[in-house]
Amino acid sequence: MAIARPTLRQHVAQLVAWAALAGCGAAQVKGAAADRRVVELDPIVMQVDKSGAKPEVYVKDREEMRADASAALKARQWTPCQKGFDRLLADFPADPSAYAFAFNAGLCALQGGRPLDAVTRFARSQQLAKGSRHARDALFMVAESHEAAEQWTMAAARYKAALDDPQVQAEIGGALGLLDELEAWARLGINLRKAGEPKDAESAFKRVERLYEDNRETPAVAESEWVARSYFERAEIYYDLFASIRFKLPVERMQRELEDKSNLFIKAEGVYYRCVRMHIKPWALAAGFRVGALYQRLIEDIDHAEVPPDLDAFTMEVYRDVLWGHTEKLAKRAVTIYDKNLELAERLGDGGSEWADKSREGKRKMEAAIEANQLRRLKLEKYKKGEVVDLPGVPTPDVAPPPADPTATVAPAKPAPATKKK
């Protein structure tokens, strides 16, 4: 509804005008009165917002509404911010900045933990900015909002369209540039992996790596976090497959599993190291930790391999010692890798990071395993020499109890009586 009264901003303008007139002096009052003009002010329009639990009345003034919404955005007040830009979009849909109203409403919804609300607003922004780079930014944010809602397949579809669909590319201002293409392929791979499509994810990550190899002389490419993350995520695919293999009887099956597991181990380790060599946080440290974890996981899987059910406890100890003869070097290698990752963390100024902490914990576990296995081996060696040891399945011999009175002595046996000769 319209009310014919000036706004506060118009009141201030009137006061300034009247002050200027008053400063002209009494001699000029007559002339001033003769020159008096009628100033018509824009009416104030009141709107009612019924989107919330209670209706809210507000003044429909574009500049004031924009200033309030922007202030809420700057103050990280996500709900008032979203509401403010939503109102601007609803009240001024033909405004040249309408795409920005929708985009900012999406940002506030996403930051406020409402990703599905964000999807609709970024999609509206993309539509309003069709044919421009603004539409491209909005498309990426639509995909990111799907990610936040864990809608991996829908997010992947957005990135795939931006990369491959000519019609979509025309709507977002043309084919993606190099850096946008790197990001889109990397995020496509991440979402495909989370959607349970590791083969397609692997292909997407390899596209990122080819772009990197072809353009690594470009500093922005050589230092791209998306390239480092692509290496890490591709290695994670191999790690997951490696970890899924368990050693189970019969022996022929174990031999096949060992070969498959070894191949995946080598593939994962190689790609992790490519990530480490880029020295980009946090992925370099994450990859360094995972190399150590590869060795640690292999040791644990060998240790937990199936064994014939009829082995007694002592034979199991001997069996585990034989296994340790094969895995001891792996454990020591894991300790070395964790140490090197901690050194890298210090060089990168990230010694207190999550991945540095995980490396310390991995090192501690491996050192404890080395110590425990060395102790078992020492006991087995003593057992072979006939010494008493506390090993599972080996009974501890009984020991005669001490006399009740430690000071008591045992009387010597009396000599047998001599026999008389006949």
C-alpha positions, 0 to 999 in steps of 0.5 A: 500500500502507498503512504504519501509521506517522505522517507528518512532520507527525503526528510534529510534532503528537505532539512538541508534545503531549508537550511540553505534558504534560511541562510539567505537573510531576512532581506531576501525572504520575500524573494524566496517566498516568491520562488517557492517550489512544490517538491513531490516525493515518491510514495513509500510502499509497504510490503508484507512478507508471508514466507516466515512463521509470522508476516513481516511488514517492510518498506519497499526501497531498493537501496535500503533493502540492498544495504540491509542485505549486504550488511547481513552478508558481511556480518555472516548473518545467513538467515537475514541475509538470505531473506533480504536478497530473496525480497530484493529478487521478488520485488525487483525481478527486472533489475539489472542486478537481479542475477546478483540478488539471486546469487547472494541469496544462494551464498547465504543459504549455502553458508547457512546450511540450506544447500537445497535452497541454495540450488534453486537460487543459484539456478535462478541466477544462472538463468538471469545471467544467461550467456555471461561469465556470471552464469558460469559462476552460478553453474559451479555454485549449483554443483557445489550446493548439490555436493553440500547436499551429498547429491553426488550424481546431480553435482557430477552431471552439472560439471559434465555438462559444463565440460561437454555440452555445447548448449550449456557452454553457450549459456555460460559464456562459452567453453571453460578456460584452462583453470575452470576446466581443471577444476571441473574435471577434478570435481567431476572425478570427486563426485563420481567417486563418491557416487560409487563410479570409480572407473569413471572417476579415474578417467576424470582424474587422468584428464586433470593430470594430462592438462597439468602435464601439458600446461605445467609451465603455467604457474597457476596450473603448476600450483593448482590445488585441484591437480594435487587433489586429483592425484590424491583422489586417484590414489585413494581409488587404488587404496580402497581396492587394495584394502578390500582384499583379504587373505583367505584360504586355500593357499592358491587363493592367497597367492592370487590375492597377494599378487592383486594386492601388490599391484594395487599397492604399487599403483597407489604408492606411485600416485601418492608420491606424485601428489607429495612432490607437488608440496601443496597443502594439505594434499601433500601431507595427506598423501605422505601419511597414506603411503605410510598407511599402505605399509601399515595396512599390508602388515595388518592384513598379512597378520590377520590372514586366515590360518588352518583352524587346528593350530594350537596357541603355541604353533600360532606364535611360531607362525606369527614369528615366521610372518614377522620375518617377512613384514619386519622390513615393511614396518621399519619402512613405514616408520621412516615414511611417517618420519619424512612426512613429519619433516615435510610438515615442518618445512611447509609450516604445518607441523600441527595439522591433522595429517601430521598428527596422524603420521605421529600416531601411525609411527607410534603404532608401528614402533609398538608393533616392532617392539612387541614382535621383537619381544616374542622372537626373544622369548622363542629363542629362549624357549629353544634353549630350554629356558622358561618363557611366558608364551601362549600354549607353553605351560609354566613348570610348577615350582616347589613352595618354600618351607613355612619357616625360612630359618628351619633346616632339614635334619640330616638323615641318620646312618643305617645301623651296622649289621653284626657279623655272624 
